[in-house]
Amino acid sequence: MCGFLDGWSWSWVPVLFWYLQGALTLVIAVVAVNIARQQSKTSAEKLKFDLFDKRYRVFEEILTLLKIMYPKGTVELIDIATFNGRTVESKFLFGNEIVEYIKQISDHAQTLETVNSEMRDALNGVLGSDRLKLVQERREVMQWVRDQFNVVGEKFKKYLDFTKL
């Protein structure tokens, strides 16, 4: 019986499988490293988006309070308390300039609420000169609030520029 492979030695087959096994291990390792790199990149992008989302919510809260204050010229204590509660995390999300800016907005809202309250009281018997002083103070606060619609975007620009996160 003379077969095609009678003269061949099969001793090289285990060596071939050993090399193939090593090459397969290397391929699996390269694929695993690429998957890990992609997962890391995806995690970093998700972190950027989450940071942007939290920062944008603070920006929206500022606009909401300004919109409450500006057209009516009034603000309620509950609006101020809500604003302060919803922006409390800003000290962890922004630099000091935004934290101070949020405090300024809260202070101006408080001043507006106080002035409006005193004006209501003034209508019930306080002298005219005091009313004029309150009206002037209210006018100044309202001018500041109006100006903030132009300022707020610039203040937040570097924090909300998604390309720089």
C-alpha positions as CSV (number, residue, x, y, z in Angstrom):
1,M,0.0,0.0,0.0
2,C,1.6,3.1,-1.1
3,G,-0.2,6.2,-0.1
4,F,0.5,9.8,-0.9
5,L,1.8,10.6,2.5
6,D,3.7,7.4,3.3
7,G,7.0,9.1,3.1
8,W,6.1,12.2,5.2
9,S,6.7,12.6,8.8
10,W,3.8,14.0,10.9
11,S,6.1,15.2,13.6
12,W,5.9,18.9,12.4
13,V,2.1,19.1,12.9
14,P,2.3,19.7,16.7
15,V,4.9,22.4,16.1
16,L,2.6,24.1,13.6
17,F,-0.3,24.0,16.0
18,W,2.0,25.5,18.7
19,Y,2.9,28.4,16.5
20,L,-0.7,28.9,15.4
21,Q,-1.8,28.9,19.1
22,G,0.8,31.6,19.9
23,A,-0.3,33.7,16.9
24,L,-3.9,33.4,17.9
25,T,-3.1,34.5,21.4
26,L,-1.3,37.5,20.0
27,V,-4.3,38.4,17.8
28,I,-6.7,38.0,20.7
29,A,-4.5,40.3,22.8
30,V,-4.4,43.0,20.1
31,V,-8.2,42.8,19.7
32,A,-8.6,43.1,23.5
33,V,-6.4,46.1,23.7
34,N,-8.3,47.8,20.9
35,I,-11.6,47.1,22.6
36,A,-10.2,48.5,25.9
37,R,-9.0,51.6,24.1
38,Q,-12.4,52.2,22.5
39,Q,-14.2,51.7,25.8
40,S,-11.8,54.2,27.5
41,K,-12.5,56.7,24.7
42,T,-16.2,56.2,25.0
43,S,-16.0,56.6,28.8
44,A,-14.1,59.9,28.4
45,E,-16.7,61.2,25.9
46,K,-19.5,60.2,28.3
47,L,-17.8,62.0,31.1
48,K,-17.5,65.1,29.0
49,F,-21.2,65.0,28.0
50,D,-22.2,64.5,31.7
51,L,-20.1,67.5,32.7
52,F,-21.6,69.6,29.9
53,D,-25.1,68.5,30.9
54,K,-24.7,69.4,34.6
55,R,-23.1,72.8,33.6
56,Y,-25.9,73.5,31.1
57,R,-28.5,72.9,33.8
58,V,-26.9,75.5,36.0
59,F,-26.9,77.9,33.0
60,E,-30.6,77.2,32.4
61,E,-31.4,77.9,36.1
62,I,-29.7,81.3,35.8
63,L,-31.8,82.1,32.7
64,T,-34.9,80.9,34.4
65,L,-34.4,83.2,37.4
66,L,-33.5,86.1,35.1
67,K,-36.7,85.5,33.1
68,I,-38.7,85.5,36.3
69,M,-37.1,88.8,37.4
70,Y,-37.1,90.8,34.3
71,P,-40.4,91.1,32.6
72,K,-42.5,91.4,35.8
73,G,-39.9,93.1,38.0
74,T,-40.7,90.8,40.8
75,V,-39.4,87.6,42.3
76,E,-40.6,85.5,45.1
77,L,-38.5,84.1,48.0
78,I,-39.4,80.6,46.8
79,D,-37.9,81.3,43.4
80,I,-34.7,82.5,45.0
81,A,-34.6,79.4,47.3
82,T,-35.2,77.1,44.4
83,F,-32.5,78.8,42.4
84,N,-30.0,78.5,45.2
85,G,-30.9,74.9,45.7
86,R,-30.5,74.0,42.1
87,T,-27.2,75.8,41.6
88,V,-25.5,74.6,44.8
89,E,-23.4,72.1,42.9
90,S,-21.9,74.9,40.8
91,K,-18.9,75.2,43.1
92,F,-17.8,71.8,42.0
93,L,-18.5,72.3,38.3
94,F,-17.1,75.8,37.6
95,G,-14.3,78.2,38.6
96,N,-14.7,80.9,41.2
97,E,-15.9,83.5,38.7
98,I,-19.1,81.6,38.0
99,V,-19.7,80.8,41.6
100,E,-19.4,84.5,42.4
101,Y,-21.6,85.4,39.5
102,I,-24.3,83.0,40.8
103,K,-24.0,84.7,44.2
104,Q,-24.4,88.1,42.5
105,I,-27.6,86.9,40.8
106,S,-29.0,85.5,44.0
107,D,-28.1,88.8,45.9
108,H,-29.7,90.9,43.2
109,A,-32.8,88.7,43.3
110,Q,-33.0,89.1,47.1
111,T,-32.5,92.9,46.8
112,L,-35.4,93.0,44.2
113,E,-37.6,91.0,46.5
114,T,-36.8,93.2,49.5
115,V,-37.3,96.4,47.5
116,N,-40.6,95.2,46.2
117,S,-41.7,94.3,49.7
118,E,-40.6,97.7,51.0
119,M,-42.4,99.4,48.2
120,R,-45.6,97.6,49.1
121,D,-45.2,98.8,52.6
122,A,-44.3,102.3,51.4
123,L,-47.6,102.5,49.6
124,N,-49.2,102.1,53.0
125,G,-47.8,105.3,54.6
126,V,-44.0,105.8,54.2
127,L,-42.9,109.3,53.2
128,G,-42.6,110.0,49.5
129,S,-38.8,110.5,49.5
130,D,-38.4,106.9,50.8
131,R,-40.6,105.7,47.9
132,L,-38.4,107.5,45.4
133,K,-35.3,105.9,46.9
134,L,-36.9,102.4,46.6
135,V,-38.0,103.1,43.0
136,Q,-34.5,104.1,42.1
137,E,-33.0,101.0,43.8
138,R,-35.5,98.8,42.0
139,R,-34.7,100.5,38.7
140,E,-30.9,99.9,39.2
141,V,-31.6,96.2,40.0
142,M,-33.8,95.8,37.0
143,Q,-31.1,97.4,34.8
144,W,-28.6,95.0,36.1
145,V,-30.9,92.1,35.4
146,R,-31.5,93.3,31.9
147,D,-27.8,93.5,31.3
148,Q,-27.3,89.9,32.4
149,F,-29.0,88.5,29.4
150,N,-26.1,89.8,27.3
151,V,-23.4,88.8,29.9
152,V,-24.5,85.3,30.9
153,G,-23.6,83.6,27.6
154,E,-20.1,85.0,27.6
155,K,-19.5,84.0,31.2
156,F,-20.5,80.4,30.5
157,K,-19.0,80.2,27.0
158,K,-15.7,78.6,28.1
159,Y,-17.5,76.1,30.3
160,L,-20.1,75.1,27.7
161,D,-17.8,74.9,24.7
162,F,-18.1,71.2,24.0
163,T,-14.9,71.2,21.9
164,K,-12.9,72.3,24.9
165,L,-14.2,69.9,27.5
